Amino acid sequence: MAAYDAICFDLDNTLCESTQDDATLLESAFDRTGIPTFCTPADLRAAIPAMPTTETDREFFEQLFDEVASHSNVELGTRNAIASRLADAYLELRDPTAVRFRPGAKAALEDAADRGDVGLITNGGRATQTRKLRALGIEDAFDVRVFTEPSAGIYPKPNAEPFERALGALEATPAMAIHVGDSPHADVAGANAMGIDSALVAGDRERSSEHRPTYELSSLEMLERVL
């Protein structure tokens, strides 16, 4: 008997990762705009939990660059314009289809499908995330796909709406579901608040002392041990 009726996955840095180098991409965005570099990829990742909900990828990156600039020596009066230019350049350089499976991800997804219903719960818009799924060949690998759609009342994890939408579509209870992701803030905290078991694919990423997962995995190759 399977341990779970529903197995849900995050997408970015869980099932897949970009083949574009983060540092090179960011450096290219600064070079293209002629703006002096004031942050690193690590600074951007650290600022993500503080981001307000946005409707589009462009709004998200504009807010993200503005937030990071607020903690640097960028003058207040120029911050908005700089964030806007960087967001445009960054998105022009970023290729959503330049993705590959993380180690063990494809096998883990196939194994999950053999055990129960499979869901995707991703903090990303439908258009961008679907391009990634198509590039990986897994657009139809899920019984339900939940994207961030604030206009439809689906706010990013750790908000409850994405989890509720997925479990409702899969007709699963929180007690019989597990969510697999890489973010303590979005994936673990969101699942824990819903009473859903959580599996954190930690790898080399920083752990959180505040949000403790049910299971901690060094890679998705370990997932079969808990399903």
N, C-alpha and C positions, 0 to 999 in steps of 0.2 A: 504494500500500500504506500502510495506517495505521501511524503510529509506535508506537501502543500497542494492546494487546488489551483492556486494562481502564483505564477512566478513572474515578477515584473523587473524590467531592466531600465536603468538610465542609459543614455547613448554616449555622450561625449566623455572621453577618458575612462569609460567603463567598457562598452563594447568596441569602441573605435578611438583612434587618435589621429591627429593631423600629421601628414607627412611634411608639412611646412614647418621649418624651425621657428619657434616663437621669437627668439631673440633677433633673428634675421628679418622676420616679418615686421617687428616693431621698429627696428633700425631703419628699414626701408621706408616705413611710413614717415618717420621723422625726416629722413633725407628728402623724400618727395615734397614735403611741405616747407623744408628749410627751417623748421623749428628746432632749437637746441634740445637735445635729449634730456628729459627730466624724470624718466621712470624706466623700470625694467619689467619684463614679463611677470616676475614675482610680485612686484608692486600692484600690477593689474589684478592678479589672482587674489591677492590679499584684500582688495577693495570690493570684490564682487558681493560678499554678504551684505554690504551696506547699500547696495544699489536699490533704488525705488523700482517699482514695476513699470515697464515700458511696453509700448505697442509694437515697436519694430526693432530690428537689429541695429539700425542706425541710431535710434534714440538711446538704445542701451549703451553703445560704445561712446556716444557723445557724453552721456552722464558718467560713464566710467572714466574717461580721460579728464573730465572736469573734476571728479572726486580726487583722482590722484594728483592733479595739478594743484588742488587746494592744500595739499600737504608738502608742496615743493616751493621753489622760489619764484613761481610764475606770478606775475602781477595780477591782482584781482580784476582790473579793468580789461585785461586781455584774455582772461581764462576762457570765457565762453567761445570766443572766436577761435582760439587755439584748439579747444576740444572739438569744435565742429569740423575744422580742417583735418585734424588727425583722424577723426571718425571716418570721414570720406575717404581719405588715403588708405587707411587700414582695411576698409571693406573692399576697396578697389583691388588691393593686393591679395586679400585672403580668398582662397579657393575652397568652397565647401566640399567639392568633390575630391579634394586631395586628402583622402582618408584611407586608413588601413585598419584591419582588426587588431585589437590588443591581443597579447598572447593568451590562447585558450578560449577566446571569445566565441569564435564560430562554433567550436565543439560544445561549449557551454549552452549556447542558444539552441542547438540541435538536441542536446540532452534534455533541456528544459521542456521542449516541445513534445518529447516522448513521455514526459511525466505528468503534464497538466496543461492548463491554459497559460499562454504567454502574453504579457503586456509590455508596452513601451511607455515610459513616463519620462519625458525629456523637457528640460528647461530651454526650449528653443521654439522658434516659429515653425509653422507647418512647411512653408516653402523651402527654407534653408535646410531643415532637418530631413525632409523628404529627399532632397538631392544627395545627402550623405547616405541615406538608406539605399537609394538606387545605385549609387557608386559601389556599395558593398554587396549588392545583390540580395538584400534582405528586406526589401520594401514590403513584401507579403509574408514575412516570417512571424508576424504577431497577430494575435486574435483581437487585440485592440491597441490603438496608438493614441496617446494623449500628448498634445503639444501645448505650449504656452499660448493662450489666447485670451488676454485680459478683456477684450470686447465681448467675449462669450462667458465671462466669469471664471475662466480657468487661469488662475494666477500661478506664478512659478513656485516650485518646491522651495521651502518647506511648507507652503500653504497646503491646506487639506484638499482643496478642490481637485488637483490632478489625481491624487490617490483615490478620492471618492469616485471620480469619473471612471477610472480604470476598474476598480472593484465592482462598481455597478454594472458595467458592461460585461464583465466576466462572471457576474453573479457569484462573487466570492465574498466571504467574511474576512475581516482583518485577521482573525485568529488562524485562518487557513491560507494566509498569503505571506510572501516574502518579497522584499524589494532589494535589488542589487544595484549599488552605485559607488561612486568614488568620493563624494562630498559629505563630510560629517555634518555640515550646516544644512545642505539641501536634502540629501538623500536619507541620512541616518536620523536627523532630527525630525524630518517630515514623517518618515515611516514610524518612528517611535511614538510620536504624538497620536498616531492613528491606531496604535496597538498592533502594527504590522511588524513582523520580524525583519531585521535589516542585516544585510551582508555588505560590509565595506571592503571594496577592492583597494587596499591601501597602497600597495607597491612601495615606492620611495616617497610618497607624499606625506605631508605632516599629519599626524594623528591629532585628535581632539580629546581633551580631558573632560569636556562638557557633554559631548554627545557620544555615547557609547553604543556601538553596534551589537546586535545579537551574535554576529560572527564577524571575524576579521580575516580576510583572505589576502595572501601575498600576490595572488593572481587568480584569474577566473578558472584556471586549471584545478583549483581546489574546490570549486563550487559543488561538484558532484558529491562531495563528502557530507554536505549538509542538506541536500535535497531528498 
